[in-house]
Amino acid sequence: MQRSFAHVTDWIFDLDNTLYPASTGLFTQIDARMNAYIRRLLDVDEVEAHRVQKHHFHTHGTTLRGLTVEHGIDPHDFLEDVHNIDLEIIGPDESLARGLGRLPGRKFIFTNGDAPYARRVLGRLGIEHHFHGLHDIVAADLRPKPDPHGYELMCKRFDIAPQKAVLVEDMAKNLKPAKALGMTTVWVDNGSEQALARVDTDHIDETIADVGDWLHGLFGEQA
């Protein structure tokens, strides 16, 4: 194990565009369903729905949060609708599974999605059995990353000591609260960053391109 991660006892992973490549386009399906949901909700065209969606994303952290706060939608109805996607485009990732299996300590999922969707994705990837717990948007009181509230709830729920934990995440801004708590932070720079142009890296300890490759590299091996 690389010395810089030898202290880690709890490994926390984001899900979308982190444990599978952003190039699969899986989140593109979710994005399209969010657009359709907004078109129906507000009776607007695709262009205006896109504007509303991105406004909520950048203002509230997620489209869900914005629609809940500003339009009073049922969050559970929204989550069920937008996650009703085709997962056939992803499949078992044996290299990632081997890498996760070698990690000492506990593994967790921390996602702005909901638990039923997360379990479906983990099942498709063949890695669900490696994780000790899943902290979703519902468990975070519908307050999405990077709101510190969800991070604090996760640590309390699973008795995680932040100084002995690492968060692996494709959204650089979502690593900032983790670093403030004392976690080691790993940014998956795979082209999925949806924040505005500049990425602040002051709170990032390590930057990687692929989680599976990185996991094997921790032990001096190739994937």
C-alpha positions, -999 to +999 in steps of 0.1 A: +000+000+000+013+035-008+024+052+023+001+082+017-030+059+021-016+035+047-037+053+074-070+049+057-096+025+073-127+038+055-128+042+017-157+063+004-166+064-033-190+085-053-210+065-078-219+081-111-190+089-134-166+076-107-170+038-105-178+036-142-163+058-170-181+090-179-177+079-215-204+053-211-230+080-213-251+066-185-255+099-169-266+114-203-297+092-200-304+107-165-298+142-179-323+136-207-350+123-183-345+153-160-350+176-190-382+157-199-394+159-163-390+197-163-407+201-196-438+183-182-436+201-149-433+236-162-448+231-197-417+245-214-397+235-244-364+215-243-342+246-244-359+263-215-360+231-195-322+228-200-317+263-187-338+256-157-321+224-150-286+239-151-297+269-131-308+246-103-277+224-106-253+254-102-275+272-076-286+243-054-260+216-060-285+193-078-315+197-101-335+178-075-327+202-048-337+232-069-370+217-081-378+208-045-370+242-031-384+264-059-412+243-073-422+220-044-420+187-063-422+153-046-385+143-045-392+106-044-413+108-076-385+127-093-358+102-082-379+072-094-386+089-127-351+101-137-334+069-127-356+047-148-328+042-174-313+014-194-283+000-175-274-025-202-246-002-214-225-011-184-214-045-172-192-063-147-158-046-141-136-074-129-105-052-126-124-028-104-138-056-083-103-071-077-090-037-067-119-031-042-114-066-028-078-058-019-085-027+001-082-031+039-110-017+059-146-007+050-159+006+017-189+029+013-209+046-015-218+083-010-241+094-038-265+122-047-286+096-063-310+073-044-303+038-030-324+017-054-307+032-084-272+029-068-278-008-060-288-014-096-256+002-109-234-017-084-251-049-093-244-043-130-208-036-122-206-068-101-192-049-070-222-045-047-209-071-022-177-051-016-195-023+001-203-021+038-228+008+035-246+032+011-253+068+020-277+083-006-295+116-011-324+104+011-301+096+040-286+130+036-320+146+042-322+155+005-293+180+009-269+170-018-231+172-020-214+196-015-236+205+014-216+195+045-247+182+062-247+149+043-210+143+050-215+148+087-245+125+087-226+098+069-197+099+094-221+098+123-242+070+108-213+047+101-189+059+128-163+071+103-133+090+116-127+115+088-089+116+095-088+079+086-111+082+056-107+089+019-133+103-005-130+094-042-152+117-064-154+130-100-168+164-089-139+184-076-162+208-057-177+178-037-143+171-022-140+204-004-163+196+026-145+162+029-112+179+031-125+204+057-136+174+079-101+160+076-105+133+049-079+125+022-094+135-011-090+119-046-104+136-077-113+114-106-104+138-135-121+118-163-138+146-182-171+145-163-165+176-142-198+196-145-188+226-125-181+260-141-149+264-161-121+266-134-115+237-111-101+246-077-076+219-067-063+233-034-084+208-014-074+178-036-047+154-024-044+132-055-058+134-090-064+102-110-080+092-143-095+058-135-105+043-102-096+007-111-061+016-123-056+037-092-066+009-068-041-015-084-014+012-084-018+015-046-002-019-044+023-013-071+005-034-096-011-028-130-049-033-135 
